[in-house]
Amino acid sequence: MDYILHGYSVNEATWFYLSLLLVIAVFFRFNRIWSLRNLDLALLLSFSPGLLLLDGNHRTAGYSWLFVCTGLFLVRLFADPWCRRRPLLAQNLNSAGLTFLCVAAFAFQITRVATEPPERSTVETVRHAEELLERKDRSTEREAAGAVPGPATRLITATAVAPAKIVAGNTGTPHLAELIAARLMACLSHLAVVMGLVVLGRRHLGDIRLGIAMATLYLLLPCTAYQVNRVDHVLPAALVVWSLTFYHRPMVAGGLMGLACGTVFFPAFLVPVWMGFYGKNGAIRFSAALAAVSAILIGTIAFTAKDSASFIQQTIGSIDWSLLQFSHGQGVGFWASIDSVYRVPMMAVFLVMVVCLTFFPRKKNIEHLMAHSAAIVVATQLWYPLNGSVYVLWYLPLLLTVVFRPRLTHLVPPEAAPLLRLAREREAQSEAERTFSAGNRTPLR
């Protein structure tokens, strides 16, 4: 940061104190102390001390703190349907000032991305994207390296590799293009989240100021600054947010959700809830788009595989098998020092929760879709064995939509006619148009 702002130096603890004051000054409801908004702000800010403990020598306390905070927010999401009084609360800053703060906060976050070393996982993702472009089969090296990025992450990152190579040029600096591509992907991922929240506020929440407020709080929260370089955290959340933005178009939402499922594991648990939201006809469209994207992602794996054995190995290697890890003392996070037998009931309760949220209530609106999607992603943190409860950015944008939304009972699933009937109607309409055109060309006698 000192390269851009001379003398500027802010560590994690100082960022927490400064952002705490800004968040309270802009979003806290001083005239309604005992309000749902203030409770949500307290819960959102409660994640930061746990992340600070992880950076110190108190990792066990940090994981326990985050586990408890995650459980509290899960309870809050379950209680969301009973919070019927949702008045439209203005922020303590006018629209112009809020927009300026949002742009300034985004500039500070991007400056951190540009000046701090990128995460190792992000650099590894860039290398896999280069392999995709060059059609290199390195399945043996991937197996030695451990977990690999999902095929969708690799495909999306490939779009940033070519511009990074052009910028790097012939400087002779090794891995410069990889660093530029990694930083570019981090910037674009955060930009996608910010723009998705703004568009969501404009289209569905009925006020673009709510979208700007969600984006500003997302950028100000310390958990965003602490994990600002983690593309594997931000990119899936961006895709889910844009799926929610295009909820009224099942095929677009299904395609985006398919990309999200190809990045990490958790969006796969959202698919049943979204299909239950759309109903029979809408679910068919949603599933068709998701299946089409899945086929494209599988094709990218086949694109670099030299034979069938390599294809199978790469496909298996792209799955996060740590989900099935039940050995005691393995993994990193809350469950590392706890017998894995206690994690099995947590997973069973989670699966039951997904089934219940899929079928109940029978008639859903976008309020249910927001709260249920956020609850499922939050609940995955309670049983995930690797750094459980740390992946706050996976669900932070979804949490913000639940926190800021007004009453949205009028936003129901779109009515979708069966595909066969729709095709027949379009064919009949085309035939009528052709008949009408032929009649107009008939010469007069």
C-alpha distance (Angstrom), angle and dihedral (degrees) to the residues before:
residue distance angle dihedral
M1 . . .
D2 3.81 . .
Y3 3.83 89.2 .
I4 3.81 90.3 67.3
L5 3.82 104.2 25.3
H6 3.79 108.1 34.7
G7 3.78 112.1 -135.2
Y8 3.82 93.7 8.1
S9 3.78 112.6 138.3
V10 3.79 124.2 156.8
N11 3.79 123.3 167.5
E12 3.80 126.0 -157.8
A13 3.80 95.9 -91.3
T14 3.81 93.2 49.1
W15 3.81 90.8 48.4
F16 3.80 88.4 53.6
Y17 3.81 92.9 53.0
L18 3.81 94.2 45.5
S19 3.79 95.0 45.4
L20 3.82 90.0 45.8
L21 3.79 90.4 58.8
L22 3.81 92.7 45.7
V23 3.80 94.1 47.8
I24 3.79 92.6 49.0
A25 3.82 92.6 45.7
V26 3.81 94.2 50.6
F27 3.82 105.8 32.0
F28 3.82 108.6 21.9
R29 3.82 114.4 106.0
F30 3.81 102.8 -134.0
N31 3.80 92.5 176.7
R32 3.83 91.7 53.1
I33 3.79 107.0 39.1
W34 3.80 95.1 168.2
S35 3.80 96.6 53.0
L36 3.77 133.3 127.0
R37 3.81 90.8 -117.5
N38 3.81 92.5 59.3
L39 3.80 91.1 47.4
D40 3.79 90.6 52.1
L41 3.81 91.5 49.3
A42 3.79 90.7 51.6
L43 3.80 90.9 51.3
L44 3.82 92.6 47.1
L45 3.79 92.1 50.5
S46 3.80 92.2 45.5
F47 3.83 91.5 74.1
S48 3.82 93.1 65.8
P49 3.85 99.1 68.9
G50 3.79 89.4 53.3
L51 3.81 91.5 52.7
L52 3.81 89.5 48.2
L53 3.80 90.2 53.3
L54 3.81 89.3 54.3
D55 3.81 90.6 57.8
G56 3.80 90.9 54.1
N57 3.78 131.5 51.5
H58 3.80 94.6 -76.7
R59 3.78 102.2 83.1
T60 3.79 95.4 142.7
A61 3.80 91.2 52.8
G62 3.81 89.9 45.5
Y63 3.80 93.9 53.6
S64 3.81 91.0 46.1
W65 3.82 91.1 49.3
L66 3.81 92.2 51.3
F67 3.80 91.8 45.5
V68 3.81 91.6 55.4
C69 3.83 93.0 45.0
T70 3.79 90.3 50.2
G71 3.79 90.7 51.9
L72 3.81 91.4 49.8
F73 3.79 92.2 52.1
L74 3.80 90.3 48.2
V75 3.80 88.8 56.3
R76 3.80 88.7 48.7
L77 3.82 90.8 53.6
F78 3.80 92.3 48.9
A79 3.81 88.7 52.9
D80 3.81 93.3 48.6
P81 3.85 96.2 94.8
W82 3.82 89.1 59.5
C83 3.81 92.8 52.7
R84 3.79 93.4 89.1
R85 3.79 98.3 155.3
R86 3.80 101.4 81.2
P87 3.81 107.3 158.2
L88 3.78 118.3 -173.7
L89 3.82 101.2 -102.8
A90 3.78 117.3 -161.7
Q91 3.79 120.2 -143.3
N92 3.80 124.0 -111.8
L93 3.81 89.2 -108.0
N94 3.78 130.7 61.3
S95 3.78 123.0 -113.1
A96 3.81 96.3 -96.4
G97 3.79 93.2 49.4
L98 3.81 92.2 45.3
T99 3.81 91.2 50.9
F100 3.80 91.0 49.5
L101 3.81 91.0 49.6
C102 3.81 90.5 49.1
V103 3.81 92.6 51.6
A104 3.81 91.8 44.9
A105 3.80 92.8 49.2
F106 3.80 90.6 48.3
A107 3.82 89.8 50.4
F108 3.81 90.9 52.3
Q109 3.79 92.3 48.7
I110 3.80 92.3 48.4
T111 3.80 89.8 48.0
R112 3.79 88.8 56.2
V113 3.79 89.6 50.1
A114 3.81 91.2 50.2
T115 3.80 96.3 47.2
E116 3.80 105.1 35.0
P117 3.82 123.6 72.6
P118 3.80 111.8 -95.1
E119 3.77 120.9 -114.1
R120 3.77 117.0 -89.2
S121 3.81 91.0 -123.8
T122 3.82 90.3 55.5
V123 3.80 92.6 50.4
E124 3.80 89.5 48.0
T125 3.80 89.1 52.4
V126 3.81 90.1 53.8
R127 3.79 90.6 51.9
H128 3.77 91.4 52.4
A129 3.80 89.3 49.3
E130 3.80 89.3 54.1
E131 3.79 89.1 51.7
L132 3.80 89.0 53.4
L133 3.80 92.2 52.5
E134 3.80 92.2 45.7
R135 3.82 93.5 41.5
K136 3.78 92.5 -126.3
D137 3.76 119.2 166.5
R138 3.80 108.9 -147.9
S139 3.76 100.7 154.7
T140 3.81 91.9 140.8
E141 3.80 92.1 54.3
R142 3.79 91.4 47.0
E143 3.77 90.5 52.9
A144 3.79 90.3 53.8
A145 3.79 92.5 46.0
G146 3.82 94.2 56.4
A147 3.79 123.4 -142.1
V148 3.78 115.4 28.6
P149 3.79 130.9 -160.4
G150 3.78 119.0 -94.1
P151 3.81 119.7 -96.0
A152 3.82 92.2 -108.9
T153 3.81 91.8 53.3
R154 3.77 89.6 50.5
L155 3.80 92.7 47.5
I156 3.82 94.4 48.5
T157 3.80 92.9 44.2
A158 3.80 89.7 53.4
T159 3.81 88.0 70.9
A160 3.81 89.4 63.9
V161 3.80 97.1 46.4
A162 3.82 97.5 72.6
P163 3.85 95.3 50.3
A164 3.81 89.3 46.2
K165 3.80 91.4 54.2
I166 3.80 90.5 50.2
V167 3.81 91.3 51.3
A168 3.80 92.4 45.8
G169 3.81 91.6 49.9
N170 3.78 117.5 166.1
T171 3.79 97.2 -33.0
G172 3.76 92.9 134.4
T173 3.81 91.4 -134.0
P174 3.82 108.8 135.5
H175 3.80 117.3 -121.0
L176 3.82 92.4 1.4
A177 3.79 91.4 129.6
E178 3.81 90.2 51.8
L179 3.80 91.6 52.5
I180 3.80 92.0 48.3
A181 3.80 92.4 47.9
A182 3.81 91.9 48.0
R183 3.79 92.1 51.0
L184 3.79 92.0 43.8
M185 3.81 91.4 53.4
A186 3.80 91.5 49.7
C187 3.81 90.9 51.3
L188 3.80 93.7 46.7
S189 3.80 92.2 47.0
H190 3.80 92.6 54.4
L191 3.80 90.2 44.0
A192 3.81 89.6 53.0
V193 3.81 90.8 52.9
V194 3.82 92.8 47.6
M195 3.80 94.2 47.1
G196 3.79 91.5 44.3
L197 3.80 91.7 54.7
V198 3.81 92.0 47.0
V199 3.81 93.3 49.1
L200 3.80 90.8 45.0
G201 3.79 90.3 53.6
R202 3.79 91.4 48.3
R203 3.81 97.4 45.8
H204 3.78 105.8 34.5
L205 3.80 109.8 12.8
G206 3.79 90.8 52.0
D207 3.81 97.2 -128.3
I208 3.78 128.3 73.1
R209 3.80 88.3 -155.0
L210 3.80 88.5 68.7
G211 3.80 89.3 53.4
I212 3.81 91.3 50.6
A213 3.80 90.0 46.9
M214 3.82 91.6 52.6
A215 3.81 91.3 47.9
T216 3.81 92.0 47.7
L217 3.79 93.7 50.2
Y218 3.80 89.7 46.7
L219 3.80 90.1 55.7
L220 3.80 95.4 42.6
L221 3.80 98.6 49.6
P222 3.82 111.6 101.5
C223 3.81 93.2 -132.1
T224 3.82 88.6 66.7
A225 3.81 92.1 52.4
Y226 3.80 92.7 46.3
Q227 3.82 92.4 54.8
V228 3.79 99.1 28.7
N229 3.83 94.1 128.7
R230 3.80 96.2 49.0
V231 3.80 105.0 107.5
D232 3.80 90.1 172.4
H233 3.82 87.4 62.3
V234 3.80 100.0 42.0
L235 3.81 104.3 38.2
P236 3.84 97.0 60.8
A237 3.81 90.4 48.4
A238 3.81 90.6 50.7
L239 3.81 91.8 53.1
V240 3.81 92.0 48.5
V241 3.82 91.3 49.5
W242 3.79 91.6 52.2
S243 3.82 89.6 47.1
L244 3.79 87.3 56.5
T245 3.80 90.3 47.3
F246 3.83 90.5 55.5
Y247 3.81 95.3 39.8
H248 3.82 89.5 126.1
R249 3.82 89.2 64.0
P250 3.81 106.3 58.6
M251 3.80 95.8 -169.5
V252 3.81 93.7 51.7
A253 3.80 91.2 45.1
G254 3.80 90.3 48.0
G255 3.79 92.3 51.6
L256 3.80 92.2 50.3
M257 3.79 91.4 45.6
G258 3.80 89.0 51.1
L259 3.80 89.7 55.5
A260 3.79 89.5 47.8
C261 3.81 90.8 52.2
G262 3.80 88.1 52.2
T263 3.80 92.6 58.2
V264 3.81 103.7 52.3
F265 3.79 137.0 -12.4
F266 3.80 105.1 -103.6
P267 3.86 100.4 75.2
A268 3.81 88.5 63.5
F269 3.81 88.5 71.4
L270 3.81 89.5 55.9
V271 3.80 93.7 59.9
P272 3.85 96.8 79.9
V273 3.81 91.8 48.9
W274 3.81 92.2 49.7
M275 3.80 91.8 47.5
G276 3.80 89.9 50.5
F277 3.79 88.4 50.2
Y278 3.81 94.3 54.2
G279 3.79 98.0 44.4
K280 3.79 126.0 -145.4
N281 3.81 103.8 -41.5
G282 3.79 96.9 34.2
A283 3.79 91.0 46.8
I284 3.82 90.2 56.2
R285 3.79 90.8 55.9
F286 3.79 92.0 44.0
S287 3.81 91.9 49.7
A288 3.81 93.1 45.5
A289 3.81 92.0 55.4
L290 3.80 91.3 44.4
A291 3.81 91.1 50.5
A292 3.81 91.5 48.4
V293 3.80 91.8 53.0
S294 3.81 90.4 45.9
A295 3.80 89.6 54.2
I296 3.81 90.2 51.4
L297 3.81 91.0 50.7
I298 3.78 91.6 49.6
G299 3.79 87.2 50.0
T300 3.81 90.4 57.4
I301 3.79 88.6 56.6
A302 3.79 90.9 50.1
F303 3.82 88.3 47.9
T304 3.82 91.3 68.5
A305 3.81 99.5 32.1
K306 3.79 115.5 104.0
D307 3.81 94.4 -160.7
S308 3.78 142.2 -2.4
A309 3.81 93.2 -87.9
S310 3.80 90.6 55.2
F311 3.80 90.9 47.0
I312 3.80 92.0 53.3
Q313 3.79 91.5 45.4
Q314 3.80 93.0 50.6
T315 3.81 92.0 45.6
I316 3.80 92.4 51.4
G317 3.80 90.8 43.8
S318 3.80 91.8 55.3
I319 3.83 91.0 62.8
D320 3.80 118.7 89.5
W321 3.80 99.6 -123.0
S322 3.80 91.3 175.8
L323 3.82 86.1 87.4
L324 3.81 87.6 75.3
Q325 3.79 94.2 48.1
F326 3.81 109.6 123.5
S327 3.81 102.2 155.8
H328 3.78 114.7 126.3
G329 3.79 116.1 -112.2
Q330 3.79 95.6 16.7
G331 3.77 128.1 114.5
V332 3.78 129.7 32.3
G333 3.77 125.3 -90.2
F334 3.77 140.2 38.5
W335 3.81 94.3 -24.1
A336 3.81 95.8 47.8
S337 3.82 94.6 93.2
I338 3.82 97.7 30.6
D339 3.77 126.1 86.4
S340 3.78 108.3 -98.2
V341 3.80 91.5 -134.0
Y342 3.79 87.5 81.0
R343 3.79 91.3 56.7
V344 3.81 93.5 60.3
P345 3.84 94.4 70.0
M346 3.80 89.1 47.4
M347 3.79 90.8 56.1
A348 3.81 91.4 45.7
V349 3.81 92.0 51.7
F350 3.80 89.0 47.3
L351 3.81 92.7 54.5
V352 3.80 91.0 47.8
M353 3.81 88.5 50.6
V354 3.82 91.3 53.0
V355 3.81 90.9 51.3
C356 3.80 92.7 48.2
L357 3.80 93.5 48.1
T358 3.80 89.5 48.9
F359 3.80 95.3 58.0
F360 3.80 103.3 26.2
P361 2.92 126.9 103.0
R362 3.77 94.9 24.7
K363 3.80 95.4 -149.4
K364 3.77 109.7 47.6
N365 3.77 134.7 -174.6
I366 3.77 131.7 -167.8
E367 3.80 90.8 -84.0
H368 3.80 89.3 64.8
L369 3.80 91.7 43.8
M370 3.81 92.6 53.8
A371 3.80 96.4 44.7
H372 3.81 95.8 41.3
S373 3.81 93.7 47.6
A374 3.79 91.6 49.2
A375 3.82 91.6 46.1
I376 3.81 92.5 52.8
V377 3.80 94.0 50.0
V378 3.79 91.6 45.4
A379 3.81 91.2 48.7
T380 3.82 91.9 54.3
Q381 3.80 87.6 65.9
L382 3.81 91.0 62.9
W383 3.81 94.6 64.7
Y384 3.82 105.4 21.5
P385 3.84 105.8 117.0
L386 3.83 99.3 -150.7
N387 3.81 113.8 71.7
G388 3.76 91.6 -29.6
S389 3.83 114.9 -159.3
V390 3.83 91.2 13.4
Y391 3.79 97.3 95.2
V392 3.78 94.4 83.0
L393 3.80 94.3 149.6
W394 3.80 90.3 63.1
Y395 3.79 90.4 73.2
L396 3.82 105.9 14.6
P397 3.85 95.4 98.8
L398 3.82 90.6 48.8
L399 3.80 90.3 49.5
L400 3.79 90.3 52.9
T401 3.81 91.7 53.9
V402 3.80 89.4 54.3
V403 3.81 92.5 45.8
F404 3.82 96.6 50.0
R405 3.78 103.0 33.4
P406 3.81 120.2 112.7
R407 3.78 122.3 -150.5
L408 3.82 107.8 -50.1
T409 3.78 104.1 172.2
H410 3.81 89.8 130.7
L411 3.82 92.6 63.7
V412 3.79 101.4 87.3
P413 3.82 130.3 161.4
P414 3.81 113.6 -70.9
E415 3.76 117.1 -101.9
A416 3.77 107.8 -109.1
A417 3.80 122.0 -169.4
P418 3.80 117.9 -144.3
L419 3.79 111.9 -84.0
L420 3.82 94.0 -122.7
R421 3.79 92.9 51.4
L422 3.78 91.5 44.8
A423 3.80 90.7 52.2
R424 3.79 90.8 50.7
E425 3.80 91.5 49.2
R426 3.80 91.5 50.9
E427 3.80 91.4 47.3
A428 3.82 90.9 50.8
Q429 3.80 90.7 47.6
S430 3.81 91.4 50.6
E431 3.80 90.8 48.8
A432 3.80 90.6 50.8
E433 3.79 91.0 50.2
R434 3.82 91.4 50.1
T435 3.82 91.0 49.1
F436 3.79 91.1 49.0
S437 3.82 91.4 49.5
A438 3.80 92.3 48.4
G439 3.79 90.5 50.2
N440 3.79 92.0 52.6
R441 3.80 90.6 52.8
T442 3.84 92.7 55.3
P443 3.84 108.4 114.4
L444 3.78 118.1 -119.4
R445 3.86 118.2 -114.3
